[in-house]
Amino acid sequence: MSIIPLSIVAPNATTIKQNGTSQQQKSQLPNPFKLDEFGIIDKVYLTHVNDDEKYDKEILLKLVADILSASAQISGTNSVVNTQVSFKPDFPALKRISCQMIMTRGTTECAHQTTMSILQHLRHFSWDAKALIAVAAFSLEYGEFMHLHRVQSSDTLGNSLKQLNQVQSRKVPSDITNLVPFLLQVLQHISRWATWSAMGYDLEEVNSLSDALQEIPFAVYWIIATIVASTGNLVGISEHKLSDYREKLSTVDTKLNYHLEKCKLQTDSIEENHRRLKSSDNIKGVVGFLKLLIEGSGSAKPQIYKGSTEVKQGIEVFNQNYVLLFISGLESIGDEILLLNSIYNRLQDKPQEVKGFKTDDFKILWIPIVDEWDENRKNKFKKLKESVKWYVLQYFSELPGRAIIKKKLNYDLDSQPIFSVINPQGVIINENARKIIFQWGFDAFPFRESDGDDLFKKWAWFWNLMKKVDINIEDMNKDSYIFIYGGKDTKWIQDFTRAIGSIKKHQNIKDVDITIDYHELGKQNPKNIPYFWMGIDGRKQNKICQDKIDCEIQEAVKSLLCLKQDPLGWVLLSKGHHVTLLGHGQPMHQTVADFEKWKNNVVEKESFDIAFKDYYDTKFKELTSSGSCAFDSSNVLATITCPNPTCGRAMEVSSVNYKCCHRDDPNSCCI
């Protein structure tokens, strides 16, 4: 238990002898009602040295509250006052402050001087301690008077003290009795701010604490000034107009309480977030995880839409599914929406199983987050929602689970959008798959970190080889669609180069903000071409693949070596470093030459490479199935005699079997 040190709060003899203040000194004292906020705060802050002096806040606050609350009930019966036997405040320190207030002359200038003196003596205490100790000193005088006012006639000692204090002839003005509960209210507001400030909240999360601090020095000053004036009126040596003090204190308290109410909302939100975070460790199912994110205790209910239609099942529609969570603001997310629309189209195309995961078990959900849902943001959201094919959360209130999103998914308002993958058990299997989806697209399905790593390993050797044989490949934009091509037919190369150049400049490509680069292998140095193919051939293995990635690399090597045999040429299409298509010369040229026929598919498919591949596959099938199979066998084989020496006659050709190296052989380069 600490005791308020006398040395801290006891005024010196000069301070107590205010009644000796000269007329000239009084004329130089400021009138606080004529000072602006800066004039007060500048003086008050000069008295605040630090706040490391300890005191028993809870006990002292309880005693003061009991005294002021009980004293406000003037009746013939005694109130029950809770006391702390083991606690005794430093009575001399409190009494000296009380005496200083009693001896203050009855002008506002003198009340200001005493207030500043008290603040100076309490300079080593926190802001809430200054107010509490000063109100406790006031409670000594006010509480004693109100207690003697209730003394029963049978109490001889009490009545003697009552007469000595002339209580019967003194009336407590109603403005004081009305003011006391308000003083207690302001004191409790200051104490509440101090309690929250000491709890170590992040001021970024509870910024109203900082806002409230701006009002605290004013509140402390005016509560002390008010009790100084009230004490003078109580003992009858002044006639301050307490309504003026109350008005000033009320103005400050209104501002303070406004910030405290916001603090309450913010701290409640933090506590709720802590509860949700704790619950998220024991989550059961993806629906349970989503409920923690989007369902709150308020009246606002989350709505799930698919397109323009509200989903009646709500978040239950995701039960037993993998969920790709798209979490973002509303600004600059056009590329993300286009990409996810493309992913959605691939998920819907044909149900299939990839790496043990079924595509129809995956759903996409957009959770938009903004700091405040005003009408402009609501309208922007609704417009964006029209371009989205998958599920969207509509919830025009603060998202209840923002803390989980911030802590577990590392997303906040100033972050880039994220794509999080949640499995049916509610477990986060990829905190943010955005990078691998942008780089590898649907080929990264089911969008785990390992899926991106595998795709990188599958083609890393190829790009390393390209850098060795043709340094100019480094000049390519890594976010663009890249055509790498070559071949033996000069005319085919010229025609393909001209056609792909036209596509690059086409208005449709500019409209959808696509960048296309193209690079003819060995154009600058034809001597490097053999080294390229030697590098490809060097990756070929005749032994069994070591692992899955090794098998995929061998398939890619086989396909490239097969393309080398094409008499016209070959083409590799990649998006950045993600190789999406290996193609033969004739159907590749036909595809780029026919761009006008399929240009609108780029928007519909929401992906250039997918639209390109779809048209290429069509042309490939047309070109490889259009040949006639009717041949005159006599024009095919020379006459061969029977190898039996006893025969020696010419043999008859009974059948001829033709086999295409890139179409009919399942192990060929039919890609």
C-alpha positions as CSV (number, residue, x, y, z in Angstrom):
1,M,0.0,0.0,0.0
2,S,1.5,3.4,-1.0
3,I,1.0,6.7,0.7
4,I,0.8,10.0,-1.1
5,P,4.0,11.7,-0.1
6,L,3.7,14.9,1.8
7,S,6.6,16.4,-0.1
8,I,4.9,16.0,-3.4
9,V,1.6,17.7,-2.6
10,A,2.1,19.9,0.4
11,P,2.2,23.6,-0.6
12,N,4.7,25.9,0.9
13,A,3.8,28.8,3.2
14,T,3.9,31.3,0.4
15,T,1.3,29.3,-1.5
16,I,-1.0,28.9,1.4
17,K,-0.8,32.7,2.2
18,Q,-2.9,33.6,-0.8
19,N,-4.9,36.0,1.2
20,G,-1.8,38.1,1.2
21,T,-1.8,38.4,-2.6
22,S,-1.3,42.1,-3.5
23,Q,-3.8,43.9,-5.7
24,Q,-1.1,44.4,-8.3
25,Q,-0.4,40.6,-8.4
26,K,-4.1,39.8,-8.7
27,S,-4.4,42.2,-11.7
28,Q,-1.7,40.2,-13.5
29,L,-3.4,36.8,-13.0
30,P,-5.2,35.5,-16.1
31,N,-8.9,34.9,-16.1
32,P,-9.3,31.3,-17.3
33,F,-12.7,32.1,-19.0
34,K,-10.9,34.5,-21.2
35,L,-8.1,32.0,-22.2
36,D,-8.4,30.0,-25.4
37,E,-7.5,26.3,-25.5
38,F,-3.9,26.9,-26.3
39,G,-3.6,29.4,-23.4
40,I,-4.8,26.7,-21.0
41,I,-3.0,23.7,-22.4
42,D,0.3,25.6,-22.6
43,K,0.2,26.4,-18.9
44,V,-1.2,23.0,-17.8
45,Y,1.4,21.0,-19.7
46,L,4.2,22.9,-18.1
47,T,3.2,21.5,-14.7
48,H,3.2,17.8,-16.0
49,V,6.7,16.5,-15.4
50,N,6.1,12.7,-15.4
51,D,3.7,10.2,-14.1
52,D,5.8,7.7,-12.2
53,E,4.5,8.4,-8.7
54,K,2.5,5.5,-7.4
55,Y,-0.9,5.7,-5.6
56,D,-3.7,3.3,-4.7
57,K,-6.1,4.3,-7.4
58,E,-8.9,1.8,-6.8
59,I,-9.2,2.3,-3.1
60,L,-9.0,6.1,-3.3
61,L,-11.5,6.2,-6.2
62,K,-13.9,4.0,-4.2
63,L,-13.7,6.1,-1.1
64,V,-14.3,9.3,-3.1
65,A,-17.2,7.7,-4.9
66,D,-18.8,6.5,-1.7
67,I,-18.4,10.0,-0.1
68,L,-19.8,12.0,-3.0
69,S,-22.6,9.5,-3.7
70,A,-23.7,9.2,-0.1
71,S,-23.4,13.0,0.4
72,A,-25.6,13.7,-2.5
73,Q,-28.5,11.9,-0.7
74,I,-29.6,14.4,1.9
75,S,-32.0,12.5,4.2
76,G,-32.7,11.7,7.8
77,T,-31.2,8.3,7.5
78,N,-27.5,7.3,7.4
79,S,-26.2,5.8,4.2
80,V,-24.1,2.7,4.4
81,V,-20.6,3.7,3.4
82,N,-18.0,1.0,2.5
83,T,-14.7,1.7,4.2
84,Q,-11.3,0.2,3.9
85,V,-9.9,-0.2,7.4
86,S,-6.5,-1.1,6.3
87,F,-6.2,2.0,4.0
88,K,-5.6,5.5,5.2
89,P,-4.8,8.2,2.6
90,D,-2.1,10.6,3.5
91,F,-4.4,12.9,5.5
92,P,-1.9,15.8,5.9
93,A,-1.3,15.9,2.1
94,L,-5.0,15.9,1.3
95,K,-5.9,18.3,4.1
96,R,-3.3,20.8,2.9
97,I,-4.7,20.8,-0.6
98,S,-8.2,21.2,1.0
99,C,-6.9,24.1,3.1
100,Q,-5.4,25.7,0.0
101,M,-8.8,25.6,-1.7
102,I,-10.6,27.0,1.4
103,M,-8.2,29.9,1.6
104,T,-8.5,30.9,-2.1
105,R,-10.0,34.3,-2.6
106,G,-13.3,34.7,-4.4
107,T,-12.2,35.7,-7.9
108,T,-11.8,33.5,-11.0
109,E,-8.2,34.7,-11.3
110,C,-7.4,33.4,-7.8
111,A,-9.2,30.1,-8.5
112,H,-7.0,29.7,-11.6
113,Q,-3.9,30.5,-9.5
114,T,-4.8,27.8,-6.9
115,T,-5.6,25.3,-9.7
116,M,-2.2,25.8,-11.2
117,S,-0.5,25.5,-7.8
118,I,-2.3,22.2,-7.1
119,L,-1.2,20.9,-10.6
120,Q,2.3,21.9,-9.8
121,H,2.3,20.0,-6.5
122,L,0.9,17.0,-8.3
123,R,3.4,17.2,-11.2
124,H,4.8,13.7,-10.6
125,F,1.3,12.0,-10.8
126,S,-0.6,10.8,-13.8
127,W,-3.4,12.9,-15.2
128,D,-6.1,10.7,-13.6
129,A,-4.3,10.8,-10.3
130,K,-4.1,14.6,-10.3
131,A,-7.9,14.8,-10.7
132,L,-8.6,12.0,-8.2
133,I,-6.4,13.4,-5.4
134,A,-7.8,16.9,-5.9
135,V,-11.4,15.6,-5.7
136,A,-10.4,13.5,-2.7
137,A,-9.2,16.7,-0.9
138,F,-12.5,18.4,-1.8
139,S,-14.4,15.4,-0.4
140,L,-12.8,15.9,3.0
141,E,-14.5,19.3,3.5
142,Y,-17.7,18.5,1.5
143,G,-18.1,15.1,3.0
144,E,-17.6,16.3,6.6
145,F,-20.2,19.0,6.1
146,M,-22.8,16.7,4.6
147,H,-22.2,14.1,7.3
148,L,-22.7,16.6,10.1
149,H,-25.8,17.8,8.4
150,R,-27.3,14.3,9.0
151,V,-26.2,13.9,12.6
152,Q,-29.0,12.7,14.8
153,S,-30.1,14.7,17.9
154,S,-29.0,11.8,20.2
155,D,-25.4,12.0,19.0
156,T,-23.8,14.4,21.6
157,L,-20.4,14.6,20.0
158,G,-21.8,14.9,16.5
159,N,-24.1,17.7,17.6
160,S,-21.2,19.5,19.2
161,L,-19.2,19.3,16.1
162,K,-22.2,20.3,14.1
163,Q,-22.6,23.5,16.2
164,L,-18.9,24.2,16.1
165,N,-18.9,24.0,12.3
166,Q,-22.1,26.2,12.3
167,V,-23.7,23.7,10.0
168,Q,-27.2,24.7,11.2
169,S,-26.7,28.3,10.0
170,R,-24.9,27.3,6.8
171,K,-26.8,26.2,3.7
172,V,-25.3,24.2,1.0
173,P,-26.2,25.9,-2.3
174,S,-28.2,23.8,-4.7
175,D,-25.7,24.4,-7.4
176,I,-23.1,22.6,-5.4
177,T,-25.3,19.6,-4.6
178,N,-26.3,19.4,-8.2
179,L,-22.7,19.7,-9.3
180,V,-21.3,16.9,-7.1
181,P,-22.7,13.9,-9.1
182,F,-21.5,15.5,-12.3
183,L,-18.0,15.9,-10.8
184,L,-18.0,12.2,-9.9
185,Q,-19.2,11.4,-13.5
186,V,-16.3,13.4,-15.0
187,L,-13.8,11.8,-12.6
188,Q,-15.0,8.3,-13.6
189,H,-14.6,9.2,-17.3
190,I,-11.0,10.3,-16.7
191,S,-10.4,7.1,-14.7
192,R,-11.9,4.9,-17.5
193,W,-9.6,6.5,-20.0
194,A,-6.6,5.9,-17.7
195,T,-7.7,2.2,-17.2
196,W,-7.9,1.6,-21.0
197,S,-4.6,3.4,-21.6
198,A,-2.8,1.2,-19.1
199,M,-4.1,-2.0,-20.8
200,G,-1.5,-1.8,-23.6
201,Y,-3.9,-1.6,-26.6
202,D,-2.4,-0.9,-30.0
203,L,-3.2,2.8,-30.7
204,E,-3.6,1.9,-34.3
205,E,-6.5,-0.4,-33.3
206,V,-7.9,1.9,-30.6
207,N,-7.1,5.3,-32.0
208,S,-9.8,6.9,-30.0
209,L,-7.6,6.6,-26.9
210,S,-5.2,9.1,-28.5
211,D,-8.2,11.4,-29.4
212,A,-9.4,11.2,-25.8
213,L,-5.9,12.1,-24.5
214,Q,-6.3,15.5,-26.3
215,E,-9.2,16.3,-23.9
216,I,-7.7,14.9,-20.7
217,P,-5.6,17.9,-19.7
218,F,-8.6,20.2,-20.2
219,A,-10.8,17.9,-18.2
220,V,-8.3,17.7,-15.3
221,Y,-7.8,21.5,-15.3
222,W,-11.5,22.3,-15.2
223,I,-12.5,19.7,-12.7
224,I,-9.8,21.1,-10.3
225,A,-10.8,24.7,-11.0
226,T,-14.5,23.7,-10.4
227,I,-13.9,22.1,-7.0
228,V,-11.7,25.1,-6.0
229,A,-14.6,27.4,-6.7
230,S,-17.1,25.1,-5.1
231,T,-15.0,24.8,-1.9
232,G,-14.9,28.6,-1.6
233,N,-18.7,28.8,-2.0
234,L,-19.1,25.9,0.5
235,V,-17.2,27.6,3.3
236,G,-18.8,31.0,2.5
237,I,-15.7,33.0,1.5
238,S,-16.6,33.3,-2.2
239,E,-19.6,33.5,-4.5
240,H,-18.4,31.9,-7.7
241,K,-20.9,31.4,-10.5
242,L,-20.6,27.6,-10.6
243,S,-22.8,27.3,-13.7
244,D,-19.9,28.9,-15.7
245,Y,-17.5,26.3,-14.4
246,R,-19.9,23.5,-15.1
247,E,-20.5,24.7,-18.6
248,K,-16.7,24.6,-19.3
249,L,-16.3,21.2,-17.7
250,S,-19.4,19.9,-19.5
251,T,-18.1,20.9,-22.9
252,V,-14.8,19.1,-22.3
253,D,-16.6,16.0,-20.8
254,T,-18.9,15.8,-23.8
255,K,-15.9,15.6,-26.1
256,L,-14.1,13.2,-23.8
257,N,-17.1,10.9,-23.5
258,Y,-17.6,10.8,-27.3
259,H,-14.1,9.5,-27.7
260,L,-14.6,7.0,-24.8
261,E,-17.7,5.6,-26.4
262,K,-15.7,5.0,-29.6
263,C,-13.0,3.5,-27.4
264,K,-15.6,1.1,-25.9
265,L,-16.7,0.0,-29.4
266,Q,-13.0,-0.5,-30.4
267,T,-12.0,-2.4,-27.3
268,D,-15.1,-4.5,-27.4
269,S,-14.2,-5.3,-31.0
270,I,-10.7,-6.3,-30.0
271,E,-12.0,-8.6,-27.2
272,E,-14.5,-10.1,-29.7
273,N,-11.6,-10.6,-32.1
274,H,-9.6,-12.3,-29.4
275,R,-12.5,-14.7,-28.8
276,R,-12.8,-15.4,-32.5
277,L,-9.1,-16.0,-32.8
278,K,-9.2,-18.4,-30.0
279,S,-12.2,-20.1,-31.5
280,S,-10.4,-20.4,-34.8
281,D,-7.9,-22.8,-33.3
282,N,-10.7,-25.3,-32.7
283,I,-12.6,-24.8,-35.9
284,K,-14.8,-27.5,-37.3
285,G,-15.3,-27.3,-41.1
286,V,-15.0,-24.6,-43.7
287,V,-18.5,-23.3,-42.9
288,G,-17.4,-22.8,-39.3
289,F,-14.3,-20.9,-40.5
290,L,-16.4,-18.7,-42.7
291,K,-18.8,-18.0,-39.9
292,L,-16.0,-16.6,-37.8
293,L,-15.1,-14.3,-40.6
294,I,-18.4,-12.9,-41.7
295,E,-21.1,-13.6,-39.0
296,G,-21.4,-11.1,-36.2
297,S,-23.7,-10.6,-33.2
298,G,-25.4,-7.5,-34.6
299,S,-28.5,-7.1,-36.6
300,A,-26.7,-7.0,-40.0
301,K,-26.8,-10.4,-41.7
302,P,-24.3,-11.4,-44.4
303,Q,-25.7,-12.1,-47.8
304,I,-24.0,-14.5,-50.3
305,Y,-24.6,-13.8,-54.0
306,K,-23.7,-15.7,-57.1
307,G,-24.0,-13.2,-59.9
308,S,-27.1,-11.2,-59.3
309,T,-28.9,-14.0,-57.4
310,E,-28.8,-14.3,-53.7
311,V,-27.9,-17.8,-52.5
312,K,-30.6,-18.9,-50.1
313,Q,-28.4,-21.4,-48.4
314,G,-26.0,-18.6,-47.3
315,I,-22.6,-19.8,-46.3
316,E,-23.8,-23.4,-46.0
317,V,-23.4,-23.6,-49.8
318,F,-19.6,-24.1,-49.1
319,N,-20.1,-27.1,-46.8
320,Q,-17.7,-29.9,-47.6
321,N,-15.9,-27.8,-50.3
322,Y,-12.6,-26.2,-50.8
323,V,-12.9,-22.4,-50.9
324,L,-10.6,-20.1,-52.7
325,L,-11.1,-16.9,-50.7
326,F,-10.5,-13.6,-52.7
327,I,-10.1,-10.9,-50.1
328,S,-9.6,-7.3,-51.3
329,G,-10.7,-3.7,-51.3
330,L,-12.5,-2.1,-54.2
331,E,-9.7,-0.4,-56.0
332,S,-7.6,-1.7,-58.9
333,I,-8.8,-5.3,-58.8
334,G,-9.8,-5.7,-62.4
335,D,-6.9,-8.0,-63.2
336,E,-7.8,-10.2,-60.2
337,I,-11.4,-10.5,-61.3
338,L,-10.5,-11.4,-64.8
339,L,-8.0,-14.0,-63.6
340,L,-10.5,-15.6,-61.2
341,N,-13.2,-15.6,-63.8
342,S,-10.8,-17.6,-66.0
343,I,-10.1,-20.0,-63.1
344,Y,-13.9,-20.3,-62.5
345,N,-14.5,-21.1,-66.2
346,R,-11.8,-23.9,-66.0
347,L,-13.4,-25.3,-62.8
348,Q,-16.7,-25.4,-64.6
349,D,-15.5,-26.8,-67.9
350,K,-15.4,-30.5,-67.3
351,P,-15.4,-32.1,-63.8
352,Q,-12.0,-33.8,-63.5
353,E,-9.6,-35.0,-60.9
354,V,-6.1,-33.4,-60.7
355,K,-3.5,-34.5,-58.3
356,G,-6.2,-36.3,-56.2
357,F,-8.4,-33.1,-56.1
358,K,-11.8,-32.8,-57.8
359,T,-12.3,-29.6,-59.6
360,D,-16.0,-29.5,-58.8
361,D,-15.2,-29.5,-55.1
362,F,-13.7,-26.0,-55.4
363,K,-15.7,-22.8,-55.0
364,I,-14.6,-19.1,-55.1
365,L,-15.8,-16.5,-52.7
366,W,-15.0,-12.8,-52.7
367,I,-14.9,-11.0,-49.4
368,P,-14.6,-7.2,-49.9
369,I,-13.2,-5.1,-47.1
370,V,-13.3,-1.3,-46.8
371,D,-12.9,1.0,-43.9
372,E,-16.4,2.5,-44.2
373,W,-19.3,1.6,-46.5
374,D,-20.5,4.9,-47.8
375,E,-22.9,5.2,-50.8
376,N,-20.1,5.6,-53.3
377,R,-18.4,2.4,-52.1
378,K,-21.7,0.5,-52.1
379,N,-22.4,1.6,-55.7
380,K,-18.8,0.7,-56.8
381,F,-19.1,-2.7,-55.1
382,K,-22.4,-3.4,-56.9
383,K,-20.9,-2.5,-60.2
384,L,-17.9,-4.8,-59.6
385,K,-20.2,-7.6,-58.5
386,E,-21.9,-7.6,-62.0
387,S,-18.6,-8.7,-63.5
388,V,-18.0,-11.5,-61.1
389,K,-19.2,-15.1,-62.0
390,W,-18.5,-16.7,-58.6
391,Y,-19.8,-16.2,-55.0
392,V,-19.7,-12.8,-53.4
393,L,-20.2,-11.6,-49.8
394,Q,-22.4,-8.5,-49.5
395,Y,-22.1,-7.1,-45.9
396,F,-22.3,-3.4,-45.6
397,S,-20.9,-3.2,-42.0
398,E,-17.5,-3.7,-40.5
399,L,-16.5,-7.3,-41.1
400,P,-16.6,-9.2,-37.7
401,G,-13.6,-11.4,-38.5
402,R,-11.2,-8.8,-39.7
403,A,-8.8,-9.7,-36.9
404,I,-8.7,-13.3,-38.1
405,I,-8.0,-12.1,-41.7
406,K,-5.3,-9.9,-40.4
407,K,-3.6,-12.4,-38.0
408,K,-4.1,-15.6,-39.9
409,L,-4.1,-14.5,-43.5
410,N,-1.9,-11.4,-43.1
411,Y,-4.3,-9.1,-44.9
412,D,-5.1,-5.5,-44.0
413,L,-6.7,-2.5,-45.8
414,D,-3.4,-1.3,-47.3
415,S,-2.4,-4.8,-48.5
416,Q,-2.5,-6.3,-52.0
417,P,-5.5,-8.6,-52.6
418,I,-5.0,-12.2,-51.4
419,F,-6.2,-15.6,-52.6
420,S,-6.4,-17.9,-49.6
421,V,-7.2,-21.6,-50.0
422,I,-9.3,-23.3,-47.2
423,N,-10.0,-27.0,-47.2
424,P,-13.3,-28.6,-46.2
425,Q,-12.0,-29.1,-42.6
426,G,-11.5,-25.3,-42.3
427,V,-7.7,-25.5,-42.4
428,I,-5.8,-22.9,-44.4
429,I,-3.7,-24.9,-46.9
430,N,-2.4,-21.8,-48.6
431,E,-2.4,-18.4,-46.9
432,N,-2.0,-16.6,-50.2
433,A,-2.0,-18.3,-53.6
434,R,-2.2,-15.0,-55.6
435,K,1.4,-15.2,-56.8
436,I,1.2,-18.8,-58.1
437,I,-2.2,-18.2,-59.7
438,F,-1.0,-15.1,-61.5
439,Q,2.1,-16.9,-62.7
440,W,0.8,-20.4,-63.5
441,G,-3.0,-19.9,-63.8
442,F,-5.2,-23.0,-63.6
443,D,-2.2,-25.2,-64.1
444,A,-1.3,-24.5,-60.4
445,F,-4.5,-26.3,-59.3
446,P,-5.2,-27.0,-56.4
447,F,-3.2,-23.9,-55.7
448,R,-0.9,-25.1,-52.9
449,E,2.6,-23.7,-52.5
450,S,4.0,-27.0,-53.6
451,D,2.0,-26.8,-56.9
452,G,3.7,-23.6,-57.8
453,D,7.1,-25.0,-56.8
454,D,6.5,-28.1,-59.0
455,L,5.6,-25.9,-62.0
456,F,8.7,-23.8,-61.5
457,K,10.9,-26.9,-61.4
458,K,9.2,-28.3,-64.5
459,W,10.4,-25.4,-66.7
460,A,13.3,-23.8,-64.8
461,W,15.8,-25.9,-66.8
462,F,14.3,-24.6,-70.1
463,W,14.6,-21.0,-69.2
464,N,18.1,-21.5,-67.9
465,L,19.0,-23.0,-71.2
466,M,17.4,-20.1,-73.1
467,K,19.5,-17.6,-71.2
468,K,22.6,-19.5,-72.1
469,V,22.0,-19.7,-75.9
470,D,20.2,-16.4,-76.4
471,I,20.8,-13.6,-73.8
472,N,18.2,-11.4,-75.6
473,I,15.4,-13.5,-73.9
474,E,16.1,-11.6,-70.7
475,D,14.7,-8.4,-72.4
476,M,11.2,-10.0,-72.5
477,N,8.6,-8.7,-70.1
478,K,8.1,-11.4,-67.5
479,D,4.4,-10.5,-67.2
480,S,3.7,-10.7,-70.9
481,Y,2.7,-13.5,-73.3
482,I,5.8,-14.7,-75.0
483,F,6.1,-16.6,-78.4
484,I,9.4,-18.3,-78.9
485,Y,9.7,-20.0,-82.3
486,G,12.0,-21.3,-84.9
487,G,12.2,-23.7,-87.8
488,K,13.8,-24.6,-91.2
489,D,11.3,-23.0,-93.5
490,T,12.3,-19.3,-94.0
491,K,8.9,-18.4,-95.5
492,W,7.0,-19.9,-92.6
493,I,9.1,-17.9,-90.1
494,Q,8.5,-14.7,-92.1
495,D,4.8,-15.3,-92.3
496,F,4.5,-16.2,-88.6
497,T,6.5,-13.2,-87.5
498,R,4.3,-10.9,-89.6
499,A,1.1,-12.4,-88.2
500,I,2.1,-12.3,-84.6
501,G,3.3,-8.7,-85.0
502,S,-0.2,-7.8,-86.3
503,I,-1.8,-9.4,-83.3
504,K,0.5,-7.5,-80.9
505,K,-0.7,-4.2,-82.4
506,H,-4.4,-5.2,-82.7
507,Q,-6.9,-2.9,-81.0
508,N,-8.5,-5.8,-79.2
509,I,-5.2,-6.7,-77.5
510,K,-4.7,-3.1,-76.4
511,D,-8.3,-2.9,-75.1
512,V,-7.8,-5.8,-72.7
513,D,-4.3,-4.5,-71.6
514,I,-2.4,-7.5,-72.8
515,T,1.3,-7.4,-73.6
516,I,2.7,-9.8,-76.3
517,D,6.3,-10.3,-77.1
518,Y,7.8,-12.7,-79.7
519,H,11.3,-14.0,-80.1
520,E,12.8,-16.0,-83.0
521,L,15.3,-18.4,-81.7
522,G,18.8,-17.7,-83.1
523,K,17.8,-14.6,-85.1
524,Q,20.8,-12.6,-83.8
525,N,23.2,-15.6,-83.9
526,P,22.1,-18.7,-85.8
527,K,25.1,-20.5,-84.6
528,N,23.4,-20.8,-81.2
529,I,20.5,-22.9,-82.5
530,P,22.4,-26.3,-82.5
531,Y,23.5,-25.6,-78.9
532,F,19.8,-25.1,-78.0
533,W,18.8,-28.5,-79.3
534,M,21.9,-30.1,-77.8
535,G,20.8,-28.7,-74.5
536,I,17.3,-30.1,-75.0
537,D,18.7,-33.5,-76.0
538,G,21.0,-33.5,-73.0
539,R,17.9,-33.5,-70.7
540,K,16.7,-36.7,-72.3
541,Q,16.9,-39.8,-70.1
542,N,16.5,-43.5,-71.1
543,K,16.0,-44.6,-67.5
544,I,12.9,-44.6,-65.4
545,C,11.9,-41.2,-64.0
546,Q,13.0,-40.5,-60.5
547,D,9.9,-38.7,-59.4
548,K,6.8,-36.9,-60.7
549,I,8.6,-33.7,-61.6
550,D,11.3,-35.6,-63.5
551,C,8.6,-37.5,-65.5
552,E,7.0,-34.2,-66.5
553,I,10.3,-32.7,-67.5
554,Q,10.9,-35.8,-69.7
555,E,7.5,-35.4,-71.3
556,A,8.4,-31.7,-72.1
557,V,11.8,-32.7,-73.5
558,K,10.2,-35.4,-75.7
559,S,7.6,-32.9,-77.0
560,L,10.3,-30.3,-77.9
561,L,12.4,-32.9,-79.7
562,C,9.4,-34.0,-81.6
563,L,8.6,-30.4,-82.6
564,K,12.1,-30.1,-84.0
565,Q,11.1,-32.6,-86.7
566,D,8.3,-30.4,-88.0
567,P,9.4,-29.4,-91.6
568,L,7.9,-25.9,-91.3
569,G,8.6,-24.8,-87.7
570,W,7.6,-24.9,-84.1
571,V,6.2,-22.5,-81.5
572,L,6.3,-22.2,-77.7
573,L,3.7,-20.0,-76.0
574,S,4.3,-18.9,-72.4
575,K,2.8,-16.5,-70.0
576,G,5.8,-15.2,-68.3
577,H,7.8,-18.3,-67.5
578,H,4.7,-20.5,-67.5
579,V,4.8,-22.5,-70.7
580,T,1.2,-23.1,-71.8
581,L,1.4,-24.5,-75.3
582,L,3.9,-26.3,-77.6
583,G,2.7,-26.2,-81.2
584,H,3.5,-27.3,-84.7
585,G,4.2,-24.9,-87.5
586,Q,1.2,-25.1,-89.8
587,P,-1.6,-25.0,-87.2
588,M,0.3,-22.4,-85.2
589,H,0.5,-20.1,-88.3
590,Q,-3.1,-20.7,-89.1
591,T,-4.1,-19.7,-85.6
592,V,-2.3,-16.4,-85.6
593,A,-3.4,-15.7,-89.2
594,D,-7.1,-16.3,-88.2
595,F,-7.0,-13.9,-85.2
596,E,-10.0,-11.9,-86.6
597,K,-12.0,-15.1,-86.3
598,W,-11.3,-15.7,-82.6
599,K,-10.4,-12.3,-81.2
600,N,-13.6,-12.0,-79.2
601,N,-12.8,-15.2,-77.4
602,V,-9.9,-13.4,-75.6
603,V,-12.5,-11.4,-73.6
604,E,-15.0,-14.3,-73.3
605,K,-12.3,-16.7,-72.1
606,E,-10.8,-13.9,-70.1
607,S,-7.4,-15.3,-71.0
608,F,-5.3,-14.8,-74.2
609,D,-3.5,-18.2,-73.9
610,I,-6.7,-20.2,-73.3
611,A,-8.4,-18.5,-76.3
612,F,-5.3,-19.2,-78.4
613,K,-5.0,-22.8,-77.3
614,D,-8.7,-23.5,-78.0
615,Y,-8.4,-22.3,-81.6
616,Y,-5.1,-24.0,-82.1
617,D,-6.5,-27.3,-81.0
618,T,-9.4,-26.9,-83.5
619,K,-7.0,-26.1,-86.4
620,F,-4.7,-29.0,-85.3
621,K,-7.5,-31.5,-85.5
622,E,-8.6,-30.2,-88.9
623,L,-5.2,-30.3,-90.4
624,T,-4.3,-33.8,-89.1
625,S,-7.6,-35.4,-90.1
626,S,-8.1,-33.9,-93.5
627,G,-5.7,-36.1,-95.5
628,S,-7.1,-38.8,-97.8
629,C,-6.2,-42.4,-97.0
630,A,-6.8,-43.9,-100.5
631,F,-3.5,-44.7,-102.2
632,D,-2.4,-46.9,-105.1
633,S,-0.2,-49.5,-103.5
634,S,1.7,-50.0,-106.7
635,N,3.0,-46.5,-106.3
636,V,4.2,-47.1,-102.8
637,L,6.4,-50.1,-102.7
638,A,8.9,-51.6,-105.2
639,T,8.5,-55.2,-106.4
640,I,10.1,-57.6,-104.0
641,T,10.8,-61.2,-104.8
642,C,10.1,-64.1,-102.4
643,P,13.2,-64.8,-100.2
644,N,12.6,-68.5,-100.6
645,P,15.3,-69.7,-103.1
646,T,13.1,-72.4,-104.3
647,C,10.4,-69.8,-105.3
648,G,12.0,-66.5,-106.5
649,R,8.6,-65.1,-107.7
650,A,7.5,-61.5,-107.2
651,M,5.4,-61.1,-104.1
652,E,2.0,-59.4,-104.1
653,V,1.4,-56.3,-102.0
654,S,-1.6,-57.1,-99.8
655,S,-1.8,-54.1,-97.4
656,V,0.0,-50.9,-96.5
657,N,0.0,-49.3,-92.9
658,Y,0.7,-45.6,-92.5
659,K,1.5,-44.2,-89.0
660,C,1.9,-40.5,-88.2
661,C,4.8,-39.7,-86.0
662,H,3.0,-36.9,-84.1
663,R,-0.6,-38.1,-84.1
664,D,-1.0,-41.8,-84.0
665,D,1.8,-42.7,-81.6
666,P,0.6,-42.1,-78.0
667,N,4.2,-41.6,-77.0
668,S,4.9,-39.1,-79.7
669,C,4.8,-35.3,-79.7
670,C,1.1,-34.9,-80.1
671,I,0.7,-32.1,-77.6
